[in-house]
Amino acid sequence: MSNLEFEKPITELKNKINELKKLAGDANIDFTSEITSLENRLTKLEDDVYSNLQPWDKVTIARLPQRPTTLDYIPLLFENFMEFHGDRLYGDDAAIVGGIATFHGMPVTVIGQQRGRDTKENIKRNFAMPHPEGYRKALRLMKQANKFKRPIITFIDTKGAYPGKAAEERGQSEAIARNLFEMAGMDVPIICIVIGEGGSGGALALGVSNRILMLENSTYSVISPEGAAALLWKDSALARKAAETMKITAKDLKELNIVDEIIPEIRGGAHNDINAQAKYMDEIISKHLFDLLSLPKEKLAQDRFNKYANIGYIKSTVIEQTKEEQHTHQ
Amino acid sequence: MIKDFFAKKKKYASVPYRQETMPVPDGVMTKCDKCKKIHVTKDIAKNQFVCPECNKHHFIKSKDRINFLVDEGSFEEWDSNFISDNPLNFEGYEAKLESDRHKTGLNEAIITGKATIKGCSTALAVMDSEFRMGSMGSVVGEKILKAIERCIELEIPLIIFTASGGARMQEGIVSLMQMAKTSAALKTFCNSGGLFISVMTHPTTGGVSASFASLGDIIIAEPGALIGFAGRRIIEQTIREELPEDFQTAEFLLKHGHLDAVVSRLEMRDKLALILQMHQPQEVQ
């Protein structure tokens, strides 16, 4: 069991039931009816807690160290994965992994940001915060996919691009911008799945796709809740409030028409049963991929362009004026 | 006579008070925050807000920049009536937009339109850092998209002057997606053979730097402009070391291979005209 704050009442009740069971065994007293009633209460409590997760609760799930990563999903969703390394320009960034694999027998290119599963691996992976060479490796693999007509599937799981001196010197901005630009023009289907935290431009650099899918408890935002709170209210302690205000959950993004489909999660989070989780994902990814494969090749870039061209909330002052005029006429 | 003397003195005395926050106030005299020399404000304005003494490029309003840049009377503005909605229902956002509209006389952080520069037709988009720090939300994204669509239709080049702190926080994920939107539009423009010149001015950071600003066929910056992805303070906190003084300046980017040239504002019109002329459709002999 994880140490999630919202799960505390559930853990407490579970402990109580276990204690009672132990006591019943030790003292040979019949607590059956008490235990049954507590277990019923537990089921109700779990239903109640998990169906009312608040944005901040989801942030804590998305950030769990035991939350499945790109490399955890790859063997469950694909066969024959072979990892490819390096950007051919500078180095190999372990914060992004990529390679070729087969999906339902079809060759595909798979790319994702990769968190470490412990401190040692996190240091190696730079906590999934890529440098320019990571994005350039991803771009190299995407261009390769485009050449050989392989669909591209990306996993998003990063707090953001690494804010460091070397990253700036090597052109973090250009690396991200170039990926957005080139991904827009690809002639193969691109599906992006947000599996954990999707943080800002560093996440988007793998995210220009025909379909954006999001795991139910993942987040996708222009800035972290802590960053938003610091910037907007000069107080990073207001992160919980920012998580609500900034509309960063899968549900919010579906309502804003940015996410195409939410992939439901195992109760309490994907980490509770990754095998079952991968089955949910496989079903929804397949559906969208086969849908896109039915489009003519030359329509794919157009489909992607239209998706992003339509995102925006604008009103014009002319309409406002007309309204005002109508108002004065009345 | 005596009255005049006192009036002048009063205006003069107000200068040191404003020097730190506003390098070019509306006062008669202006002190350059770099060289500390005091100049007649009108002289600095005539010099395109570049300090005649030390070449520091001060803030310039988007409208002034357009006037200095284009052939007189040639600018025709597009989509000036676009104003932003409030997609996240962010508390206080509408009031902030309203107050910035009032303060700047602009409807949004970018002006787009077409003009001629020394006779060459071009589309021009100029960001204004006075409006919500030049941040990119729905309207900035949409105006750039519309400008690019017109460039393709009219077969004219596009010049964008960036001055932006990045994505607009109050529009959340919608503003992030404007990065993809503008970049996707530039890809279409690129495929059509169109010329895009990106001119980065102070400041060009975050989501604007990491999208259309870095995608020019030719990328130019003004001297001393701050250009980068992450903020200096965040980087210092992350790597726990002090950064060099010229870090993330135009000159630093030039040294690291990210810019084609650093061009003074005073030469910008000439240099842009030259580039435009060389990209005019040529008769094949």
Interface residues (C-beta under 8 A of the other chain):
Chain A: A161 Y162 P163 G164 K165 A167 E168 E169 R170 G171 Q172 S173 E174 I176 A177 R178 L180 F181 E182 A184 G185 S200 G201 L204 A205 G207 V208 Y220 S221 V222 I223 A228 L231 L232 T245 M246 K247 I248 D252 L253 L256 I258 R304 F305 Y308 A309 I311 G312 Y313 I314 K315 S316 T317 V318 E320
Chain B: N81 F82 I83 S84 D85 N86 P87 L88 F90 E91 N107 S138 V139 G141 E142 L145 A167 M169 E171 G172 I173 V174 S175 L176 M177 Q178 M179 A180 K181 S183 A184 A185 L186 K187 T188 C190 N191 G206 G207 S209 A210 S211 F212 A213 S214 L215 I227 G228 F229 A230 G231 I234 I235 T238 I239 E241 L243 F247 Q248 H256 G257 H258
